[in-house]
Amino acid sequence: MSITLTDQDKTTLRTAAYGAVTLMAAADAAGSPHKVATHGTIALASATGLVGHVLAEKTKDIKLDGKSVAEIADHVLPALTAAMSLLKQQDPAEAANFRNTVIVAIEAAARTRQGEPSPTMADVIRKITGALDGA
């Protein structure tokens, strides 16, 4: 199945994926947010398929400049749900690829801590997963 994504669709995918990593880093402000962001971004850069191509495009269309975790979440969580919805409509396999890509990225981000993710990070993971599954 051929997927046609508009520039706005691509922006939504990038905002959702990179926003999920940004949200994880913001939730780990007391720990090592730079490591969280680095590990999550490396995972996103390893994506394949249409999702990998969209995430690899060099653009400046991602706006994730919130002053709090809540402000970032206000942009990211709806973008995750929207991204899943638009991909499911066009190609369920690519929607599954996107979901898996984001899950791998947030798991990579969470593994920068020794042991279990902090309660704060675990809560953000639940919210991200919920947004992915809410479509």
VMD Tcl script that draws the C-alpha trace (Angstrom):
set ca {
  {0.00 0.00 0.00}
  {1.31 3.42 -0.93}
  {1.14 6.13 1.68}
  {0.77 9.78 0.83}
  {1.80 12.12 3.61}
  {1.42 15.87 3.42}
  {4.06 18.17 4.85}
  {1.74 18.70 7.84}
  {1.43 14.91 8.32}
  {5.23 14.62 8.35}
  {5.47 17.45 10.87}
  {2.96 15.65 13.08}
  {5.00 12.42 12.94}
  {8.25 14.21 13.76}
  {6.64 16.25 16.54}
  {5.15 13.10 18.03}
  {8.31 10.98 17.89}
  {10.89 13.59 18.87}
  {8.39 15.07 21.31}
  {8.10 11.75 23.12}
  {11.87 11.78 23.66}
  {11.76 15.43 24.72}
  {9.02 14.62 27.20}
  {11.12 11.80 28.65}
  {14.12 14.12 29.00}
  {12.00 16.81 30.68}
  {10.62 14.24 33.12}
  {14.18 13.29 34.09}
  {15.27 16.84 34.89}
  {16.76 15.73 38.22}
  {18.74 12.96 36.54}
  {20.51 13.19 33.22}
  {18.17 14.71 30.63}
  {20.95 15.02 28.04}
  {21.63 11.28 28.16}
  {17.90 10.56 27.97}
  {17.57 12.78 24.89}
  {20.69 11.33 23.26}
  {19.67 7.69 23.70}
  {16.11 8.34 22.58}
  {17.20 10.32 19.53}
  {19.68 7.62 18.48}
  {16.83 5.11 18.62}
  {14.66 7.36 16.42}
  {17.52 7.74 13.95}
  {17.60 3.94 13.65}
  {13.99 3.75 12.43}
  {13.25 2.04 9.13}
  {10.47 2.15 6.57}
  {8.46 5.26 5.80}
  {8.71 6.34 9.45}
  {12.51 6.16 9.28}
  {12.58 8.31 6.15}
  {10.25 10.93 7.65}
  {12.19 11.09 10.92}
  {15.50 11.37 9.08}
  {14.45 14.43 7.05}
  {16.34 17.53 8.12}
  {13.71 20.15 8.92}
  {13.02 22.91 11.38}
  {9.32 22.23 11.66}
  {9.31 20.70 15.16}
  {8.22 23.12 17.89}
  {8.73 21.63 21.35}
  {9.65 24.65 23.41}
  {7.47 24.31 26.49}
  {8.55 25.70 29.82}
  {7.22 22.71 31.73}
  {6.53 19.03 31.26}
  {2.82 19.91 31.10}
  {3.33 22.38 28.22}
  {5.42 19.86 26.28}
  {2.83 17.14 26.92}
  {0.08 19.44 25.62}
  {1.78 19.33 22.20}
  {3.23 15.83 22.18}
  {0.44 13.59 23.46}
  {-2.16 14.80 20.92}
  {0.50 14.57 18.17}
  {1.14 10.92 19.10}
  {-2.56 10.11 18.86}
  {-2.91 12.04 15.58}
  {0.14 10.35 14.06}
  {-1.22 6.90 14.88}
  {-4.65 7.80 13.52}
  {-3.36 9.10 10.19}
  {-1.03 6.13 9.71}
  {-3.72 3.59 10.65}
  {-6.00 5.09 7.99}
  {-3.39 4.67 5.27}
  {-1.31 1.64 6.29}
  {-1.78 -0.28 9.56}
  {1.66 -1.88 9.21}
  {3.32 1.54 9.08}
  {1.27 2.61 12.10}
  {2.67 -0.42 13.95}
  {6.17 0.56 12.79}
  {5.68 4.09 14.14}
  {4.36 2.81 17.47}
  {7.26 0.38 17.81}
  {9.77 3.10 16.90}
  {8.45 5.42 19.60}
  {8.33 2.62 22.20}
  {11.95 1.64 21.42}
  {12.99 5.30 21.73}
  {11.34 5.83 25.10}
  {12.69 2.51 26.38}
  {16.18 3.54 25.25}
  {15.70 6.89 26.95}
  {14.55 5.23 30.17}
  {17.53 2.86 30.26}
  {19.96 5.69 30.88}
  {19.09 5.29 34.56}
  {20.36 2.38 36.59}
  {17.60 -0.02 37.53}
  {13.96 0.90 37.06}
  {12.89 4.21 35.54}
  {12.00 6.80 38.15}
  {8.31 7.00 39.08}
  {8.09 10.24 37.10}
  {9.57 8.67 33.98}
  {7.38 5.58 34.39}
  {4.31 7.83 34.51}
  {5.40 9.65 31.33}
  {5.95 6.28 29.63}
  {2.37 5.29 30.53}
  {1.05 8.58 29.15}
  {3.00 8.22 25.90}
  {1.84 4.63 25.48}
  {-1.73 5.68 26.23}
  {-1.56 8.41 23.59}
  {-0.19 5.93 21.04}
  {-3.00 3.50 21.81}
  {-5.70 6.17 21.98}
  {-6.07 6.54 18.24}
}
mol new
graphics top color blue
foreach p $ca { graphics top sphere $p radius 0.5 }
foreach p [lrange $ca 0 end-1] q [lrange $ca 1 end] { graphics top cylinder $p $q radius 0.2 }
display resetview
